[in-house]
């Protein structure tokens, strides 16, 4: 049996690679049209979304253009060189055109996306700080509201009545002091009230104010902790987006520009001028 030369497969291989490359270009164009709508070029969120979602289609188009150039290289290696008299009829012309256009596009997206991510991160931090400030204001309004003051007075009256009852009963008083379930603060309050019975109202009021201050401090600490965690997450998300999208845009820009330059050189459009 006769073995077929590998060159006999070159025309078919080149045609298949060109077909796949053209299909990938149309896939990119279809994805691009989908990403552009709704068209809001002045919206920062739209710009960030466009740059983020163009990374994968950009890689697809880069592969498609590379396949087209490989197809022409195979044809040239096999001796099947057919040069069109009109540049716009040559598939390589459109491959170089798309390479140059996409290289410029990703070169513009590189600093634009970096700036948008920085501004979006700063805006997110401002919103987090504003929410924390609103939570603090709401807390102070709740603690200083007439309803809160009324509840504080009721608690003060109930606590004073309990202390008066315990001070009148020595046995119950000793049982409370010896109990392990009664908080130490209440025991100290009982001892102070027995030592200064005339200052019971002042002692009870001071104890409740201290409890209120502890509640305020604990809640403020929780608000600040949530604020710091939200800021950290926003900054990490911005850093991840910058590293992934911006880095990929820069690499794609370099790849497209290099491909267009090599394409122009292969077509003889960058030959040095002769004297």
MARBAKE-383569 format. One record per residue: residue number from 1; x, z, y of N, C-alpha, C in turn. Coordinates in steps of 0.001 Angstrom, whole numbers, padded with zeros to 6 digits, m for minus. Example, Ala and Ser with C-alpha at 12.3 -4.5 7.8 and 13.67 -1.06 7.14 Angstrom:
! MARBAKE-383569
num; n_X; n_Z; n_Y; ca_X; ca_Z; ca_Y; c_X; c_Z; c_Y
1; 013190; 007800; m005690; 012300; 007800; m004500; 013200; 007800; m003300
2; 012850; 007080; m002250; 013670; 007140; m001060; 012900; 007870; 000030
This chain:
! MARBAKE-383569
num; n_X; n_Z; n_Y; ca_X; ca_Z; ca_Y; c_X; c_Z; c_Y
1; 000843; 000000; m001199; 000000; 000000; 000000; 000869; 000000; 001237
2; 000408; m000710; 002264; 001150; m000763; 003494; 000764; 000410; 004369
3; 001760; 001034; 004963; 001524; 002146; 005892; 001364; 001599; 007281
4; 000398; 002111; 007951; 000137; 001655; 009316; 001053; 002383; 010285
5; 001550; 001676; 011260; 002428; 002261; 012268; 001640; 003187; 013171
6; 002355; 004208; 013659; 001693; 005167; 014562; 001280; 004506; 015860
7; 001960; 003391; 016222; 001601; 002719; 017459; 000226; 002073; 017388
8; m000232; 001769; 016150; m001536; 001147; 016027; m002661; 002101; 016415
9; m002367; 003394; 016369; m003366; 004373; 016765; m003329; 004649; 018268
10; m002298; 004188; 018964; m002129; 004526; 020378; m003273; 004034; 021252
11; m003731; 002801; 021144; m004849; 002367; 021993; m006101; 003199; 021777
12; m006430; 003479; 020511; m007615; 004285; 020235; m007442; 005706; 020754
13; m006258; 006265; 020548; m005999; 007635; 021026; m006100; 007705; 022543
14; m005538; 006699; 023210; m005594; 006682; 024669; m007026; 006571; 025162
15; m007815; 005728; 024501; m009208; 005577; 024926; m010001; 006867; 024720
16; m009746; 007534; 023600; m010440; 008804; 023337; m010062; 009852; 024374
17; m008784; 009945; 024704; m008338; 010925; 025698; m008940; 010627; 027069
18; m009010; 009337; 027418; m009631; 008974; 028695; m011112; 009363; 028709
19; m011788; 009110; 027595; m013205; 009443; 027513; m013424; 010948; 027655
20; m012624; 011711; 026931; m012756; 013175; 027023; m012433; 013651; 028436
21; m011387; 013079; 029036; m011036; 013466; 030405; m012150; 013174; 031388
22; m012762; 011994; 031279; m013874; 011638; 032180; m015068; 012564; 031963
23; m015362; 012888; 030708; m016471; 013802; 030418; m016224; 015178; 031025
24; m014994; 015661; 030940; m014666; 016961; 031533; m014796; 016929; 033060
25; m014465; 015784; 033657; m014644; 015655; 035105; m016115; 015744; 035472
26; m016957; 015074; 034697; m018400; 015137; 034979; m018965; 016535; 034717
27; m018424; 017217; 033715; m018843; 018616; 033475; m018499; 019486; 034676
28; m017310; 019271; 035229; m016919; 020036; 036418; m017839; 019734; 037598
29; m018114; 018441; 037813; m018969; 018060; 038938; m020369; 018647; 038783
30; m020885; 018660; 037554; m022201; 019241; 037306; m022199; 020735; 037597
31; m021157; 021422; 037153; m021051; 022853; 037439; m020902; 023110; 038934
32; m020159; 022242; 039613; m019948; 022416; 041044; m021253; 022270; 041815
33; m022037; 021271; 041454; m023337; 021081; 042120; m024229; 022293; 041894
34; m024193; 022840; 040691; m025005; 024024; 040388; m024550; 025228; 041204
35; m023232; 025379; 041369; m022701; 026537; 042102; m022964; 026439; 043606
36; m023070; 025225; 044122; m023222; 025066; 045573; m024616; 025419; 046077
37; m025589; 025496; 045202; m026968; 025779; 045625; m027345; 027199; 045211
38; m027980; 027939; 046143; m028321; 027550; 047529; m027079; 027528; 048420
39; m026994; 026507; 049254; m025812; 026274; 050074; m025817; 027202; 051288
40; m024900; 028174; 051291; m024797; 029153; 052382; m023322; 029357; 052730
41; m022698; 028376; 053359; m021246; 028448; 053576; m020798; 029564; 054506
42; m021682; 030076; 055349; m021303; 031134; 056291; m021536; 032525; 055717
43; m022099; 032611; 054529; m022365; 033896; 053899; m021144; 034336; 053094
44; m020612; 035529; 053395; m019415; 036002; 052709; m019688; 036212; 051217
45; m020863; 036725; 050884; m021193; 036938; 049477; m021234; 035619; 048718
46; m021769; 034571; 049345; m021810; 033247; 048714; m020397; 032705; 048519
47; m019529; 032904; 049494; m018152; 032438; 049381; m017416; 033152; 048241
48; m017626; 034462; 048127; m016982; 035220; 047053; m017490; 034763; 045693
49; m018801; 034561; 045591; m019381; 034111; 044328; m018887; 032714; 043954
50; m018785; 031820; 044935; m018316; 030461; 044671; m016876; 030467; 044164
51; m016017; 031215; 044849; m014610; 031262; 044433; m014462; 031878; 043047
52; m015246; 032907; 042767; m015151; 033572; 041465; m015604; 032663; 040335
53; m016697; 031918; 040568; m017264; 031089; 039510; m016612; 029713; 039399
54; m015755; 029353; 040350; m015076; 028057; 040277; m013786; 028119; 039481
55; m013365; 029301; 039088; m012091; 029435; 038385; m012137; 028730; 037036
56; m013141; 029048; 036218; m013216; 028441; 034884; m013470; 026928; 034949
57; m014427; 026433; 035769; m014570; 024970; 035890; m013305; 024297; 036406
58; m012548; 025005; 037269; m011307; 024427; 037763; m010297; 024210; 036653
59; m010260; 025135; 035701; m009365; 024969; 034547; m009822; 023798; 033685
60; m011145; 023666; 033519; m011691; 022554; 032722; m011305; 021206; 033340
61; m011445; 021099; 034661; m011089; 019848; 035323; m009592; 019581; 035217
62; m008778; 020607; 035309; m007333; 020430; 035191; m006971; 019853; 033824
63; m007626; 020349; 032797; m007389; 019823; 031451; m007850; 018370; 031356
64; m009018; 018062; 031936; m009524; 016690; 031895; m008590; 015713; 032579
65; m008089; 016081; 033750; m007161; 015198; 034458; m005857; 015026; 033682
66; m005397; 016109; 033054; m004174; 016027; 032260; m004363; 015077; 031076
67; m005530; 015091; 030465; m005799; 014187; 029349; m005759; 012725; 029797
68; m006261; 012463; 030989; m006243; 011074; 031493; m004806; 010593; 031689
69; m003966; 011445; 032286; m002567; 011048; 032488; m001839; 010901; 031156
70; m002168; 011766; 030190; m001556; 011639; 028862; m001990; 010329; 028208
71; m003236; 009954; 028406; m003727; 008696; 027836; m002951; 007510; 028397
72; m002693; 007505; 029695; m001926; 006399; 030292; m000479; 006432; 029819
73; 000045; 007627; 029598; 001424; 007713; 029098; 001520; 007139; 027691
74; 000509; 007417; 026869; 000488; 006854; 025514; 000391; 005334; 025573
75; m000458; 004839; 026462; m000599; 003381; 026593; 000705; 002748; 027034
76; 001377; 003360; 027994; 002660; 002819; 028460; 003720; 002876; 027373
77; 003700; 003951; 026575; 004684; 004075; 025493; 004466; 003016; 024425
78; 003184; 002636; 024236; 002875; 001609; 023234; 003019; 000195; 023774
79; 003337; 000079; 025052; 003496; m001235; 025651; 002217; m001853; 026139
80; 001127; m001066; 026132; m000164; m001589; 026610; m000324; m001254; 028085
81; 000386; m001892; 028927; 000355; m001623; 030362; m000498; m002662; 031041
82; m001553; m002233; 031621; m002446; m003132; 032374; m002701; m002502; 033734
83; m002154; m003111; 034752; m002264; m002581; 036098; m003338; m003333; 036847
84; m004289; m002620; 037415; m005363; m003247; 038181; m004858; m003591; 039581
85; m005315; m004738; 040063; m004880; m005138; 041404; m005498; m004251; 042481
86; m006666; m003698; 042225; m007338; m002828; 043174; m007165; m001379; 042721
87; m006657; m000545; 043637; m006350; 000839; 043257; m007595; 001605; 042871
88; m008720; 001324; 043546; m009916; 002102; 043275; m010544; 001777; 041930
89; m010062; 000675; 041277; m010525; 000354; 039936; m009685; 001011; 038848
90; m008589; 001630; 039244; m007690; 002306; 038293; m008147; 003759; 038134
91; m008331; 004178; 036892; m008788; 005552; 036626; m007774; 006580; 037119
92; m006504; 006174; 037103; m005481; 007107; 037588; m005648; 007394; 039077
93; m006137; 006405; 039820; m006363; 006620; 041249; m007358; 007751; 041469
94; m008462; 007741; 040713; m009463; 008791; 040870; m008967; 010125; 040332
95; m008126; 010073; 039310; m007537; 011319; 038811; m006630; 011940; 039868
96; m005841; 011085; 040526; m004968; 011596; 041596; m005802; 012084; 042777
97; m006877; 011356; 043061; m007762; 011757; 044167; m008358; 013143; 043902
98; m008886; 013358; 042704; m009457; 014663; 042374; m008383; 015751; 042356
99; m007196; 015413; 041872; m006111; 016401; 041851; m005742; 016851; 043259
100; m005613; 015885; 044171; m005270; 016227; 045551; m006386; 017029; 046217
101; m007635; 016593; 045989; m008773; 017269; 046602; m008919; 018696; 046090
102; m008813; 018869; 044776; m008949; 020211; 044199; m007750; 021089; 044538
103; m006570; 020488; 044622; m005411; 021280; 045031; m005589; 021841; 046425
104; m006105; 021004; 047347; m006366; 021468; 048710; m007473; 022527; 048726
105; m008512; 022308; 047898; m009632; 023247; 047861; m009186; 024625; 047388
106; m008454; 024686; 046288; m008004; 025981; 045768; m006943; 026603; 046668
107; m006202; 025752; 047387; m005229; 026289; 048333; m005932; 026977; 049507
108; m007107; 026449; 049885; m007905; 027077; 050942; m008619; 028323; 050412
109; m009108; 028255; 049164; m009820; 029396; 048579; m008905; 030601; 048388
110; m007619; 030364; 048210; m006675; 031461; 047971; m006686; 032490; 049101
111; m006385; 032126; 050365; m006435; 033144; 051429; m007859; 033524; 051823
112; m008801; 032567; 051682; m010181; 032857; 052065; m010783; 033946; 051184
113; m010585; 033819; 049892; m011137; 034818; 048971; m010450; 036166; 049159
114; m009156; 036132; 049415; m008427; 037378; 049647; m008971; 038104; 050871
115; m009242; 037347; 051948; m009804; 037938; 053156; m011224; 038446; 052920
116; m012030; 037663; 052201; m013409; 038076; 051933; m013473; 039337; 051081
117; m012606; 039424; 050085; m012595; 040614; 049225; m012180; 041841; 050025
118; m011202; 041674; 050918; m010763; 042798; 051747; m011886; 043269; 052666
119; m012579; 042323; 053293; m013687; 042698; 054174; m014845; 043309; 053394
120; m015137; 042752; 052216; m016220; 043312; 051393; m015880; 044722; 050923
121; m014609; 044954; 050597; m014192; 046297; 050179; m014322; 047291; 051326
122; m013901; 046868; 052519; m014033; 047757; 053683; m015499; 048046; 053997
123; m016347; 047033; 053855; m017774; 047229; 054100; m018386; 048173; 053062
124; m017962; 048030; 051805; m018466; 048924; 050764; m018041; 050361; 051022
125; m016799; 050547; 051467; m016329; 051904; 051780; m017108; 052484; 052956
126; m017396; 051662; 053956; m018193; 052135; 055093; m019597; 052545; 054656
127; m020202; 051776; 053762; m021532; 052126; 053264; m021494; 053426; 052461
128; m020426; 053608; 051687; m020276; 054852; 050912; m020129; 056042; 051854
129; m019311; 055884; 052901; m019133; 056970; 053872; m020428; 057267; 054619
130; m021173; 056211; 054946; m022443; 056403; 055641; m023450; 057136; 054755
131; m023473; 056785; 053474; m024376; 057466; 052544; m024001; 058939; 052410
132; m022704; 059222; 052336; m022263; 060613; 052244; m022652; 061390; 053500
133; m022490; 060758; 054670; m022885; 061420; 055914; m024390; 061674; 055950
134; m025175; 060708; 055455; m026629; 060899; 055404; m027009; 062025; 054452
135; m026309; 062112; 053316; m026581; 063192; 052367; m026261; 064560; 052973
136; m025177; 064641; 053725; m024820; 065913; 054376; m025859; 066290; 055422
137; m026306; 065302; 056189; m027337; 065575; 057202; m028635; 066023; 056545
138; m029000; 065358; 055444; m030215; 065746; 054724; m030107; 067166; 054188
139; m028939; 067518; 053688; m028726; 068880; 053179; m028893; 069919; 054277
140; m028287; 069666; 055435; m028400; 070624; 056542; m029844; 070724; 057027
141; m030540; 069596; 057067; m031947; 069633; 057501; m032809; 070420; 056519
142; m032511; 070274; 055225; m033285; 071012; 054230; m033011; 072513; 054309
143; m031741; 072877; 054494; m031399; 074303; 054541; m031890; 074972; 055818
144; m031990; 074195; 056901; m032412; 074762; 058195; m033880; 074483; 058502
145; m034604; 073923; 057559; m036008; 073614; 057806; m036842; 074899; 057837
146; m038007; 074872; 058506; m038889; 076058; 058537; m039302; 076518; 057143
147; m039513; 075573; 056236; m039888; 075949; 054881; m038773; 076710; 054184
148; m037527; 076255; 054371; m036395; 076961; 053769; m036232; 078352; 054370
149; m036440; 078480; 055685; m036343; 079795; 056331; m037448; 080730; 055838
150; m038641; 080183; 055619; m039741; 080992; 055098; m039442; 081474; 053684
151; m038913; 080576; 052843; m038550; 080975; 051492; m037436; 082022; 051509
152; m036519; 081906; 052436; m035442; 082893; 052556; m036004; 084261; 052951
153; m036940; 084274; 053849; m037571; 085541; 054238; m038343; 086155; 053082
154; m039037; 085331; 052300; m039766; 085844; 051148; m038815; 086429; 050106
155; m037707; 085738; 049856; m036717; 086258; 048924; m036113; 087558; 049431
156; m035891; 087629; 050734; m035348; 088847; 051325; m036314; 090022; 051144
157; m037608; 089768; 051355; m038604; 090833; 051200; m038708; 091271; 049743
158; m038684; 090318; 048804; m038769; 090663; 047393; m037545; 091459; 046942
159; m036375; 091024; 047362; m035149; 091730; 046969; m035102; 093140; 047556
160; m035540; 093297; 048797; m035553; 094623; 049421; m036523; 095551; 048690
161; m037684; 094989; 048280; m038655; 095807; 047554; m038092; 096247; 046213
162; m037381; 095362; 045506; m036781; 095727; 044227; m035710; 096802; 044408
163; m034918; 096675; 045463; m033865; 097661; 045706; m034484; 099025; 046055
164; m035502; 099020; 046893; m036168; 100278; 047248; m036730; 100962; 046004
165; m037304; 100184; 045095; m037877; 100751; 043877; m036795; 101338; 042979
166; m035656; 100624; 042889; m034563; 101136; 042062; m033925; 102391; 042658
167; m033845; 102441; 043967; m033246; 103618; 044607; m034122; 104860; 044438
168; m035411; 104667; 044279; m036319; 105796; 044089; m036295; 106316; 042655
169; m035844; 105476; 041729; m035804; 105864; 040319; m034343; 105909; 039882
170; m033788; 107090; 039744; m032378; 107253; 039421; m032051; 106706; 038035
171; m032998; 106869; 037100; m032750; 106400; 035743; m032645; 104880; 035693
172; m033594; 104185; 036316; m033529; 102726; 036362; m032299; 102253; 037136
173; m031961; 102984; 038169; m030782; 102643; 038968; m029529; 102665; 038102
174; m029369; 103715; 037285; m028189; 103809; 036413; m028219; 102756; 035312
175; m029427; 102448; 034805; m029532; 101431; 033777; m029100; 100055; 034296
176; m029488; 099753; 035528; m029092; 098476; 036123; m027583; 098410; 036302
177; m026972; 099493; 036739; m025525; 099506; 036948; m024760; 099383; 035635
178; m025335; 099903; 034548; m024659; 099856; 033253; m024997; 098595; 032459
179; m025956; 097801; 032923; m026364; 096598; 032204; m025307; 095503; 032329
180; m025135; 094767; 031228; m024177; 093657; 031230; m024802; 092332; 031659
181; m026132; 092313; 031759; m026824; 091080; 032133; m027054; 090961; 033633
182; m026900; 092063; 034353; m027116; 092046; 035799; m025839; 091563; 036488
183; m025916; 090611; 037394; m024722; 090129; 038102; m024018; 091251; 038867
184; m022722; 091115; 038972; m021933; 092129; 039663; m022276; 092191; 041153
185; m022668; 091071; 041714; m023024; 091071; 043134; m024247; 091946; 043390
186; m025227; 091893; 042480; m026409; 092733; 042642; m026062; 094211; 042479
187; m025164; 094521; 041559; m024724; 095913; 041395; m024033; 096411; 042667
188; m023171; 095564; 043220; m022495; 095967; 044468; m023502; 096164; 045586
189; m024512; 095311; 045641; m025537; 095453; 046669; m026309; 096759; 046506
190; m026600; 097138; 045260; m027294; 098404; 045007; m026444; 099597; 045460
191; m025164; 099565; 045145; m024279; 100659; 045545; m024177; 100759; 047062
192; m024039; 099629; 047738; m023950; 099627; 049200; m025259; 100102; 049829
193; m026385; 099716; 049213; m027688; 100130; 049747; m027904; 101632; 049567
194; m027426; 102168; 048444; m027568; 103612; 048234; m026663; 104387; 049171
195; m025473; 103831; 049432; m024552; 104517; 050345; m025028; 104410; 051787
196; m025699; 103321; 052155; m026199; 103131; 053528; m027674; 102726; 053471
197; m028550; 103627; 053179; m029968; 103276; 053043; m030577; 102739; 054328
198; m030021; 103091; 055479; m030576; 102613; 056749; m030236; 101142; 057000
199; m029238; 100625; 056292; m028783; 099242; 056523; m029206; 098306; 055391
200; m030255; 098672; 054655; m030675; 097844; 053523; m031082; 096449; 053983
201; m031859; 096381; 055066; m032297; 095067; 055559; m031110; 094179; 055901
202; m030137; 094763; 056579; m028964; 093987; 056976; m028139; 093568; 055768
203; m028025; 094473; 054790; m027252; 094148; 053588; m027921; 093047; 052778
204; m029250; 093148; 052633; m029980; 092130; 051885; m029894; 090782; 052582
205; m030053; 090779; 053889; m029975; 089533; 054644; m028587; 088907; 054531
206; m027550; 089754; 054597; m026191; 089243; 054498; m025924; 088664; 053106
207; m026474; 089319; 052078; m026265; 088846; 050714; m026930; 087472; 050500
208; m028144; 087326; 051023; m028836; 086045; 050882; m028160; 084947; 051703
209; m027631; 085318; 052859; m026896; 084334; 053658; m025626; 083877; 052943
210; m024977; 084815; 052277; m023787; 084452; 051504; m024152; 083506; 050355
211; m025282; 083795; 049699; m025730; 082927; 048619; m026067; 081538; 049147
212; m026684; 081500; 050327; m027018; 080212; 050938; m025754; 079443; 051307
213; m024751; 080172; 051816; m023484; 079525; 052152; m022776; 078980; 050920
214; m022869; 079706; 049811; m022278; 079224; 048561; m022968; 077948; 048079
215; m024309; 077935; 048191; m025062; 076739; 047818; m024681; 075552; 048697
216; m024519; 075791; 050005; m024129; 074716; 050921; m022742; 074179; 050554
217; m021804; 075085; 050308; m020442; 074660; 049981; m020392; 073878; 048671
218; m021126; 074350; 047665; m021139; 073667; 046366; m021726; 072263; 046493
219; m022827; 072136; 047227; m023463; 070830; 047389; m022572; 069880; 048177
220; m021930; 070388; 049226; m021021; 069545; 050010; m019844; 069063; 049160
221; m019340; 069930; 048311; m018247; 069525; 047423; m018696; 068428; 046459
222; m019921; 068545; 045973; m020452; 067501; 045086; m020597; 066170; 045826
223; m021077; 066219; 047069; m021226; 064998; 047865; m019864; 064350; 048106
224; m018876; 065157; 048452; m017538; 064627; 048701; m016903; 064080; 047433
225; m017182; 064731; 046299; m016640; 064237; 045031; m017243; 062884; 044671
226; m018567; 062736; 044848; m019203; 061441; 044582; m018692; 060386; 045554
227; m018462; 060770; 046794; m017947; 059833; 047787; m016555; 059328; 047406
228; m015680; 060237; 046992; m014322; 059839; 046610; m014336; 058952; 045367
229; m015207; 059263; 044399; m015279; 058461; 043180; m015812; 057064; 043485
230; m016823; 056969; 044346; m017373; 055662; 044707; m016341; 054827; 045459
231; m015573; 055449; 046346; m014525; 054722; 047060; m013459; 054214; 046093
232; m013095; 055043; 045131; m012072; 054630; 044161; m012552; 053445; 043334
233; m013808; 053477; 042891; m014344; 052368; 042103; m014433; 051085; 042927
234; m014841; 051204; 044193; m014938; 050014; 045050; m013568; 049390; 045270
235; m012558; 050211; 045490; m011214; 049697; 045711; m010633; 049090; 044437
236; m010908; 049699; 043286; m010424; 049137; 042029; m011078; 047790; 041732
237; m012386; 047689; 042002; m013080; 046431; 041770; m012537; 045334; 042674
238; m012253; 045686; 043929; m011679; 044707; 044860; m010291; 044271; 044397
239; m009508; 045218; 043901; m008155; 044890; 043434; m008209; 043981; 042220
240; m009130; 044263; 041291; m009250; 043422; 040100; m009670; 042000; 040465
241; m010655; 041884; 041355; m011120; 040557; 041768; m010005; 039792; 042470
242; m009259; 040489; 043321; m008162; 039826; 044031; m007098; 039345; 043065
243; m006749; 040190; 042111; m005687; 039831; 041174; m006095; 038664; 040288
244; m007338; 038682; 039810; m007776; 037643; 038876; m008091; 036334; 039584
245; m008964; 036384; 040577; m009441; 035156; 041212; m008372; 034567; 042128
246; m007790; 035398; 042983; m006790; 034886; 043927; m005576; 034338; 043190
247; m005122; 035075; 042169; m003978; 034591; 041403; m004278; 033277; 040700
248; m005474; 033167; 040121; m005851; 031927; 039436; m005992; 030773; 040419
249; m006574; 031041; 041589; m006698; 029982; 042608; m005332; 029458; 043031
250; m004388; 030364; 043202; m003040; 029940; 043599; m002390; 029096; 042505
251; m002527; 029524; 041252; m001937; 028762; 040148; m002603; 027393; 040000
252; m003930; 027350; 040151; m004626; 026070; 040066; m004223; 025135; 041203
253; m004058; 025696; 042402; m003627; 024866; 043531; m002259; 024255; 043263
254; m001352; 025068; 042733; m000020; 024550; 042405; m000117; 023478; 041323
255; m000946; 023734; 040295; m001082; 022771; 039210; m001668; 021453; 039671
256; m002721; 021495; 040491; m003348; 020256; 040968; m002406; 019474; 041878
257; m001735; 020171; 042785; m000822; 019487; 043707; 000341; 018851; 042947
258; 000883; 019592; 041968; 001983; 019039; 041169; 001514; 017835; 040357
259; 000293; 017919; 039817; m000228; 016804; 039034; m000452; 015572; 039905
260; m000995; 015765; 041113; m001213; 014618; 041995; 000111; 013998; 042420
261; 001116; 014825; 042660; 002434; 014302; 043043; 003044; 013501; 041898
262; 002962; 014024; 040674; 003513; 013299; 039527; 002712; 012039; 039238
263; 001387; 012082; 039499; 000586; 010877; 039311; 000962; 009788; 040286
264; 001150; 010161; 041543; 001573; 009178; 042539; 002940; 008600; 042198
265; 003806; 009452; 041701; 005143; 008978; 041333; 005077; 008031; 040149
266; 004198; 008329; 039171; 004089; 007462; 037989; 003514; 006093; 038332
267; 002702; 006022; 039400; 002121; 004736; 039807; 003032; 003987; 040774
268; 004169; 004570; 041088; 005123; 003884; 041951; 004825; 003973; 043419
269; 003952; 004915; 043816; 003590; 005054; 045226; 004518; 005991; 045987
270; 005440; 006619; 045261; 006391; 007518; 045929; 007826; 007041; 045727
271; 008003; 005734; 045464; 009345; 005206; 045301; 010090; 005227; 046635
272; 011355; 005553; 046619; 012117; 005565; 047883; 012234; 004178; 048483
273; 012148; 004106; 049778; 012235; 002813; 050469; 013648; 002248; 050381
274; 013711; 000925; 050131; 015025; 000272; 050042; 015432; m000284; 051391
275; 016723; m000273; 051644; 017246; m000825; 052885; 017254; m002342; 052788
